[in-house]
Amino acid sequence: MQDHCIAVALGLPELMILGQVELEDRFEVTVRYQPDKIACPGCGSLVVRKHESKFQRKKDRKLRDKMVILTVEKRRFRCLACGKVYTEPHEVFGPRRRSTKRLREYPGERARHQTVSRVAKEEAVSESLVRRCFTDVTALELGVYQDKPQASRVIELDEFSVKKRMFDTAISDLEQRKVLGIVEGCGRSNLERYFTALPDPETVEVVVMDMHEPFRQAVQMCLPKADIVVDKFHVIRPDGIGALDKVRTRLQNKEGKGRRWLLFNSRYLLLRKAEG
Protein backbone atom coordinates (compact mmCIF):
# COMPACT_ATOMS: atom_id res chain seq x y z
CA MET A 1 0.00 0.00 0.00
CA GLN A 2 1.26 3.46 -0.96
CA ASP A 3 0.92 6.45 1.36
CA HIS A 4 -0.45 9.83 0.20
CA CYS A 5 -2.22 8.28 -2.84
CA ILE A 6 -5.85 8.21 -3.91
CA ALA A 7 -7.54 6.38 -6.76
CA VAL A 8 -9.53 8.44 -9.28
CA ALA A 9 -11.77 6.72 -11.84
CA LEU A 10 -10.76 7.32 -15.44
CA GLY A 11 -14.40 7.08 -16.50
CA LEU A 12 -13.73 4.89 -19.55
CA PRO A 13 -15.05 1.41 -18.62
CA GLU A 14 -14.18 0.08 -22.08
CA LEU A 15 -10.47 0.33 -21.21
CA MET A 16 -8.28 -1.68 -18.84
CA ILE A 17 -5.53 0.29 -17.07
CA LEU A 18 -2.15 -1.43 -17.38
CA GLY A 19 -0.07 1.25 -15.68
CA GLN A 20 -0.15 4.88 -14.62
CA VAL A 21 2.09 7.63 -13.36
CA GLU A 22 1.36 11.19 -12.23
CA LEU A 23 3.86 13.80 -13.36
CA GLU A 24 4.01 17.48 -12.54
CA ASP A 25 1.93 18.59 -15.52
CA ARG A 26 0.12 15.43 -16.69
CA PHE A 27 -1.06 11.89 -16.05
CA GLU A 28 0.49 9.12 -18.16
CA VAL A 29 -1.82 6.08 -18.34
CA THR A 30 -1.19 2.88 -20.29
CA VAL A 31 -4.41 1.12 -21.36
CA ARG A 32 -5.92 -1.50 -23.63
CA TYR A 33 -9.46 -2.57 -24.40
CA GLN A 34 -11.10 -4.92 -21.90
CA PRO A 35 -11.88 -8.02 -24.05
CA ASP A 36 -9.02 -10.49 -24.46
CA LYS A 37 -10.36 -11.52 -27.87
CA ILE A 38 -12.34 -9.76 -30.59
CA ALA A 39 -14.52 -11.84 -32.93
CA CYS A 40 -13.33 -12.07 -36.52
CA PRO A 41 -15.25 -9.53 -38.67
CA GLY A 42 -15.04 -11.96 -41.60
CA CYS A 43 -16.42 -15.24 -40.23
CA GLY A 44 -17.38 -14.30 -36.66
CA SER A 45 -15.09 -16.89 -35.08
CA LEU A 46 -13.64 -16.33 -31.61
CA VAL A 47 -10.83 -18.83 -32.23
CA VAL A 48 -8.21 -16.13 -32.67
CA ARG A 49 -4.79 -15.20 -31.38
CA LYS A 50 -2.95 -11.88 -31.04
CA HIS A 51 -0.97 -11.26 -34.20
CA GLU A 52 0.88 -8.12 -33.13
CA SER A 53 0.44 -4.95 -31.11
CA LYS A 54 1.83 -1.45 -30.98
CA PHE A 55 1.34 1.49 -28.65
CA GLN A 56 -0.12 4.86 -29.62
CA ARG A 57 -0.31 8.04 -27.53
CA LYS A 58 -3.66 9.81 -27.45
CA LYS A 59 -5.10 12.74 -25.48
CA ASP A 60 -8.02 12.60 -23.05
CA ARG A 61 -9.89 15.20 -21.02
CA LYS A 62 -8.11 16.87 -18.14
CA LEU A 63 -8.13 15.26 -14.71
CA ARG A 64 -7.63 17.54 -11.69
CA ASP A 65 -6.48 20.32 -14.07
CA LYS A 66 -3.76 18.11 -15.51
CA MET A 67 -3.51 16.80 -19.06
CA VAL A 68 -4.19 13.07 -19.46
CA ILE A 69 -2.14 11.12 -22.01
CA LEU A 70 -3.35 7.61 -22.80
CA THR A 71 -0.83 5.17 -24.22
CA VAL A 72 -3.12 2.67 -25.95
CA GLU A 73 -2.11 -0.87 -26.89
CA LYS A 74 -3.47 -1.24 -30.42
CA ARG A 75 -3.85 -4.99 -31.07
CA ARG A 76 -4.18 -6.95 -34.29
CA PHE A 77 -5.61 -10.47 -34.27
CA ARG A 78 -5.36 -13.42 -36.63
CA CYS A 79 -8.41 -15.63 -37.08
CA LEU A 80 -7.39 -19.31 -36.88
CA ALA A 81 -10.55 -20.32 -38.76
CA CYS A 82 -10.27 -18.20 -41.94
CA GLY A 83 -6.78 -16.71 -41.59
CA LYS A 84 -7.95 -13.06 -41.69
CA VAL A 85 -5.79 -10.48 -39.87
CA TYR A 86 -7.71 -7.52 -38.43
CA THR A 87 -7.39 -4.64 -35.97
CA GLU A 88 -9.68 -4.28 -32.98
CA PRO A 89 -12.17 -1.35 -33.26
CA HIS A 90 -11.39 1.87 -31.40
CA GLU A 91 -14.75 2.74 -29.85
CA VAL A 92 -13.31 5.21 -27.33
CA PHE A 93 -11.35 7.21 -29.91
CA GLY A 94 -12.78 6.60 -33.39
CA PRO A 95 -10.82 5.68 -36.53
CA ARG A 96 -7.53 7.54 -37.10
CA ARG A 97 -8.11 9.91 -34.18
CA ARG A 98 -5.48 11.07 -31.70
CA SER A 99 -7.92 11.94 -28.91
CA THR A 100 -10.90 10.42 -27.13
CA LYS A 101 -14.42 11.14 -28.33
CA ARG A 102 -15.29 12.82 -25.05
CA LEU A 103 -12.30 15.17 -25.38
CA ARG A 104 -13.57 16.25 -28.81
CA GLU A 105 -17.18 16.64 -27.66
CA TYR A 106 -16.37 18.88 -24.67
CA PRO A 107 -14.57 21.73 -26.52
CA GLY A 108 -17.18 21.50 -29.28
CA GLU A 109 -19.97 22.15 -26.77
CA ARG A 110 -18.04 24.95 -25.06
CA ALA A 111 -17.36 26.65 -28.41
CA ARG A 112 -21.10 27.34 -28.69
CA HIS A 113 -20.85 29.93 -25.93
CA GLN A 114 -17.18 30.99 -25.82
CA THR A 115 -14.52 32.03 -28.31
CA VAL A 116 -12.36 29.38 -29.96
CA SER A 117 -9.15 30.93 -28.61
CA ARG A 118 -10.41 30.89 -25.02
CA VAL A 119 -11.55 27.26 -25.18
CA ALA A 120 -8.25 26.22 -26.80
CA LYS A 121 -6.20 27.97 -24.11
CA GLU A 122 -8.17 26.55 -21.18
CA GLU A 123 -8.20 23.01 -22.59
CA ALA A 124 -4.53 23.15 -23.71
CA VAL A 125 -5.39 22.18 -27.29
CA SER A 126 -5.02 23.91 -30.66
CA GLU A 127 -7.64 26.27 -32.05
CA SER A 128 -7.94 24.08 -35.14
CA LEU A 129 -8.90 21.13 -32.92
CA VAL A 130 -11.60 23.20 -31.22
CA ARG A 131 -13.02 24.15 -34.63
CA ARG A 132 -13.05 20.50 -35.74
CA CYS A 133 -14.74 19.50 -32.48
CA PHE A 134 -17.42 22.14 -33.01
CA THR A 135 -18.01 20.85 -36.55
CA ASP A 136 -18.28 17.24 -35.31
CA VAL A 137 -20.76 18.17 -32.58
CA THR A 138 -22.91 20.05 -35.10
CA ALA A 139 -22.82 17.11 -37.51
CA LEU A 140 -23.80 14.71 -34.72
CA GLU A 141 -26.85 16.80 -33.89
CA LEU A 142 -27.89 16.74 -37.54
CA GLY A 143 -27.48 12.96 -37.70
CA VAL A 144 -24.52 13.12 -40.10
CA TYR A 145 -21.84 10.43 -39.97
CA GLN A 146 -18.66 12.37 -40.72
CA ASP A 147 -16.32 9.44 -41.41
CA LYS A 148 -18.19 8.34 -44.55
CA PRO A 149 -18.68 11.16 -47.09
CA GLN A 150 -21.79 10.65 -49.19
CA ALA A 151 -22.80 11.77 -52.66
CA SER A 152 -26.12 12.22 -54.46
CA ARG A 153 -27.29 13.31 -57.89
CA VAL A 154 -28.13 16.89 -56.86
CA ILE A 155 -26.24 18.42 -53.93
CA GLU A 156 -26.31 21.88 -52.39
CA LEU A 157 -23.49 23.79 -50.70
CA ASP A 158 -24.43 26.39 -48.11
CA GLU A 159 -22.56 28.01 -45.25
CA PHE A 160 -24.17 28.34 -41.81
CA SER A 161 -23.24 29.48 -38.33
CA VAL A 162 -24.35 28.76 -34.78
CA LYS A 163 -24.95 31.97 -32.84
CA LYS A 164 -22.79 33.81 -35.42
CA ARG A 165 -19.59 32.43 -33.87
CA MET A 166 -18.15 30.17 -36.53
CA PHE A 167 -19.14 29.34 -40.08
CA ASP A 168 -19.15 25.83 -41.54
CA THR A 169 -20.40 24.39 -44.83
CA ALA A 170 -23.33 21.99 -45.12
CA ILE A 171 -23.51 19.53 -48.03
CA SER A 172 -27.13 18.53 -48.63
CA ASP A 173 -29.09 16.17 -50.87
CA LEU A 174 -31.72 18.44 -52.46
CA GLU A 175 -33.84 15.57 -53.77
CA GLN A 176 -33.98 13.64 -50.49
CA ARG A 177 -33.93 16.84 -48.39
CA LYS A 178 -31.28 15.65 -45.96
CA VAL A 179 -27.80 16.75 -44.87
CA LEU A 180 -24.99 14.56 -46.24
CA GLY A 181 -22.03 16.12 -44.48
CA ILE A 182 -20.59 19.09 -42.60
CA VAL A 183 -17.27 20.64 -43.64
CA GLU A 184 -15.26 22.89 -41.34
CA GLY A 185 -15.18 26.51 -42.47
CA CYS A 186 -16.16 27.91 -45.86
CA GLY A 187 -12.86 27.49 -47.66
CA ARG A 188 -11.81 25.47 -50.68
CA SER A 189 -9.33 22.97 -49.17
CA ASN A 190 -11.68 21.21 -46.71
CA LEU A 191 -14.41 20.99 -49.33
CA GLU A 192 -11.96 19.44 -51.80
CA ARG A 193 -10.98 16.84 -49.20
CA TYR A 194 -14.65 15.92 -48.80
CA PHE A 195 -15.18 15.59 -52.55
CA THR A 196 -11.95 13.59 -52.98
CA ALA A 197 -13.10 11.09 -50.34
CA LEU A 198 -16.45 10.43 -52.07
CA PRO A 199 -16.74 6.72 -52.97
CA ASP A 200 -18.70 7.51 -56.17
CA PRO A 201 -18.12 11.15 -57.24
CA GLU A 202 -19.52 10.47 -60.71
CA THR A 203 -22.95 10.25 -59.04
CA VAL A 204 -22.99 14.03 -58.61
CA GLU A 205 -24.57 15.66 -61.67
CA VAL A 206 -25.63 19.07 -60.30
CA VAL A 207 -24.18 21.29 -57.54
CA VAL A 208 -26.40 24.15 -56.30
CA MET A 209 -24.62 26.94 -54.42
CA ASP A 210 -24.22 30.66 -54.00
CA MET A 211 -21.57 32.74 -55.80
CA HIS A 212 -18.85 32.02 -53.22
CA GLU A 213 -15.69 31.59 -55.31
CA PRO A 214 -14.01 28.84 -53.20
CA PHE A 215 -17.13 26.67 -53.68
CA ARG A 216 -16.92 27.01 -57.47
CA GLN A 217 -13.18 26.27 -57.50
CA ALA A 218 -13.60 23.13 -55.37
CA VAL A 219 -16.40 21.77 -57.55
CA GLN A 220 -14.53 22.45 -60.81
CA MET A 221 -11.40 20.79 -59.43
CA CYS A 222 -12.99 17.63 -57.97
CA LEU A 223 -16.31 17.28 -59.82
CA PRO A 224 -15.53 18.59 -63.32
CA LYS A 225 -18.51 16.79 -64.91
CA ALA A 226 -21.07 18.29 -62.52
CA ASP A 227 -23.13 21.30 -63.62
CA ILE A 228 -22.95 24.33 -61.31
CA VAL A 229 -26.29 26.06 -60.63
CA VAL A 230 -26.36 29.34 -58.68
CA ASP A 231 -29.24 29.48 -56.22
CA LYS A 232 -31.72 32.05 -57.56
CA PHE A 233 -32.02 33.64 -54.12
CA HIS A 234 -28.38 34.75 -54.31
CA VAL A 235 -28.90 36.13 -57.81
CA ILE A 236 -32.04 38.07 -56.91
CA ARG A 237 -30.93 39.33 -53.53
CA PRO A 238 -28.20 41.85 -54.50
CA ASP A 239 -30.48 43.74 -56.91
CA GLY A 240 -34.11 42.83 -56.23
CA ILE A 241 -34.14 42.50 -52.43
CA GLY A 242 -31.51 45.20 -51.96
CA ALA A 243 -33.49 47.63 -54.13
CA LEU A 244 -36.69 46.88 -52.22
CA ASP A 245 -34.99 47.60 -48.91
CA LYS A 246 -33.58 50.87 -50.26
CA VAL A 247 -37.10 51.98 -51.23
CA ARG A 248 -38.39 51.09 -47.75
CA THR A 249 -35.57 53.08 -46.13
CA ARG A 250 -36.23 56.13 -48.36
CA LEU A 251 -39.96 56.11 -47.59
CA GLN A 252 -39.30 55.49 -43.92
CA ASN A 253 -37.10 58.59 -43.63
CA LYS A 254 -39.84 60.78 -45.15
CA GLU A 255 -42.51 59.74 -42.66
CA GLY A 256 -43.29 60.99 -39.19
CA LYS A 257 -42.12 59.26 -36.04
CA GLY A 258 -45.05 56.82 -35.67
CA ARG A 259 -45.20 55.86 -39.34
CA ARG A 260 -41.41 55.59 -39.54
CA TRP A 261 -41.36 53.00 -36.75
CA LEU A 262 -44.08 50.98 -38.51
CA LEU A 263 -42.03 50.80 -41.73
CA PHE A 264 -38.90 49.90 -39.80
CA ASN A 265 -40.65 46.98 -38.09
CA SER A 266 -42.00 45.72 -41.42
CA ARG A 267 -38.54 45.23 -42.96
CA TYR A 268 -38.42 41.48 -42.22
CA LEU A 269 -41.97 40.98 -43.51
CA LEU A 270 -41.04 42.63 -46.83
CA LEU A 271 -37.87 40.54 -47.24
CA ARG A 272 -39.47 37.24 -46.27
CA LYS A 273 -40.50 34.76 -48.95
CA ALA A 274 -44.23 34.61 -49.75
CA GLU A 275 -44.85 31.08 -48.44
CA GLY A 276 -43.12 31.91 -45.15
N, C-alpha and C positions, 0 to 999 in steps of 0.2 A: 504493500500500500504506500502511495506517495503522499507526502504532506503538502499542504497549500495548493491542492488541485481540486477542481470541480469538473464534472462531466456536463457538457452542453450538447443537446441533440442537434444533429446536422439538419434534420428535417427532410431527408431524402431516403425514405424507406426502401427504395429500389436498389440502393447501393450498400455494399458491405465495406466497413472501414478496416483497412489492413494496417494502417499506421498513421500517426499524426504527431505534429510538433508545432508548438506555438513560438513564433519568433517575435521580434520587437514590433514589426509592422504588419505581420500577416500570419495566417494559419496555413500550414502545409499538410494536406490530408491525402493519403494514398487510398484509393477505393477500387472496387470492381463491382459488377452487377451480382445480385444475390444468387441466382440459379447457377448450379454447377454445370448444367448442360442446357443447351438451347436446341429445340427440335429443328431438324433439317427443313429448310423452306421448300426443298424440291420434293421429297417423298414423305416428310413428316416423321421420320424415324428419330427415336431418341438414343439409338445405338451410335454414339458419336464419341470422338476424343478430341482433346485440344490440339490443334495443329500448330499454332504459334501465338504469341502475344507480344504486344509492345505497349509502352506507356506514353500517354499524351497529357499535357498540362492544359487545364481549362479553368476559367474563372467562375466563381459562384458569388452570391450575394454576401455582403459584409456580415461579420459576426462580431459583436461587441466593438464596433467601429474599426475593425481590422479586416483587410482583404482576405478572402479565402481562395486558396489555389488548390484545385483538386487534380491529383495525378491519377489518371484513370487507366486501369489495365484494359486495353482493347484486345479482346480475344477472337481468334479465328478457329473454327471447328472443322473437322473432316467427318463426313457421314460415312460410317463403315458399311452402310447398306447400298448406297448408290455412288459413293466416292466424291460427292460434291463438297467443295471447300467454301465456307461462307463466314461472314463476320456477324457477330451478335448485334442486334439493333440497339441504337443509343436513344432510349426513350427520354432520358433526363436532359439530354443536350440537343438532339436533333441531328440530322445528317450534315457532316462537314461544318459543324459549329464549334467555336472555341469557348463557349460559355454555356451555362445552364439555361433552360427555358425560363426559369423564374427570375434569373438575373436580367434577361432581355425584356420580360414583361414589366418589371418594376420601373425602370427608367421610362419605358414607353407610356405607362400610366401617369407618371409624374410630369412628363413633357406636355401633357394636356393643360396643366395649370402653371407651369414654370418655364423659364427660358431654357433652351438646350444647353447653353454654356453653364448655367447654374447647376443643372442636374448632372452634367458631366463632371464638374468639379467636385461635387459632394459625393458622387459615387465612384470617383477615381477611374473614370473610363473616358474614352474619346468622344468628341461631339458627334462624329460620324456614326458611332455605335448607338448613341442616343437617338439619332434620326432614324436609323434602321429599326430600332426597337419600336419607335412610334409608328412606323409604317407597318410593322408586323402586327402590332396590337390593333390597328385600324383594319387591316385585312382580316384578322381573326373575327372581329365583330361583324364584318360583312359576309362571313362564311367563305372566305377565299383561301385556298390552300396554296401558299406561296412557293412551295418547292416544286410544283409541277405546272409550269406555264401552259396555258391553254389557248387555242386558236378557234376562230369561227369564220363563217363566210363574210359577215359584215361586222366590223368592230368599230368602236368609238373610243377616241382618246380625249380625256377631259381632266383638267387640273382641279383640285379641290383643297380646302383647308379646314382644319378643326379649330374653331375659335380664333381664326386669322393668325395662328402662330406659325404653322409650317405648311407648305404646299407640297402635295404629292400628285401623282398621275394615276387615274383609274382607267383600266382597259375593260371595256364592256362589250357584251354580245347584244347588238341592237335587236336582232330577231327574237332571241330568247328572253331579252330584258333581264339580264343578270350580269354581275361583275365577274370578270375572268381573272383579274389580277390587279395588284397595287404596286406601282413603281415609285421608289423614293425620289422626291424632287420633280422638277419639270424639265430637266435637261435631256440632252440627246444620248449620252453614254449609257445611262441606266436603262433607257427604253430600248436601245440597240441590244443590250445584254438579254433583255426579256425576249425580243424577237428572235435573236440567235438561238435561244434555248427552246424555241417552239418545236415540238416533235413533227409537225406537219405544216410548215409555213405556207405551202402552196394552197392550203385551204382558204387563206385570206384573199378575198377578191376585192373588197371595198374597205377603205379606212375613212371614217367620218371624224373630222376634227375642226378646231378653230385655225386661225392663221398664224399660230405660233411656229416660228421657223424651225426650232429644234425638232418638233414633231415631224414636219415635212422631210427634213434631212434624214431622220432615223428610218422613216418608212421607205424612202427612195433607196436608202443603202441596203436595208435588210429584206424589204418586200417589194422589189422592183416591178413585179407583175400586178400589184394591187393598185386599183384606181383610188385617187385621193379626192374626197368630196368635202368641201368646206361647209360646215353647218350654217344654214341660212340665217340663223339668229346672229351669228358673228359677222355676216355680210350686211344685214339690215341695221344692226345696232349703231355703227359709227355714224351713219347718215340719217336713217329714218328715226330711230329712237332718240338719238342725240338732238336732231332738229326739233322733235316734238317737245323735248325738255327745255330747249332754248325758248320756244314759243311760250311755254308755261311760265318760265322765269320772267320773260318780258311783260306778259300780262299781269303777273303777280306784282311786279314792281310799280305798275300803274294804278293798282287798286288801293283802297283804304285799308286801315289796319285789320278790320274784321274779315274782309274779303280776301286780303292777302294771306292771312293765316289758313283760310279754307283751301286756297289753291296750293299752298305749300304742303298741306296734309294730304292732298290728292295726288301727289307726285307718284307714289307707288301704285296707286290704282290706274293711272294713265300708262305706266310702263309695264304693267302686268299683262300676261297673255290672256286672250278673251275667255278661254275655257277655265282659267284659274279662278 
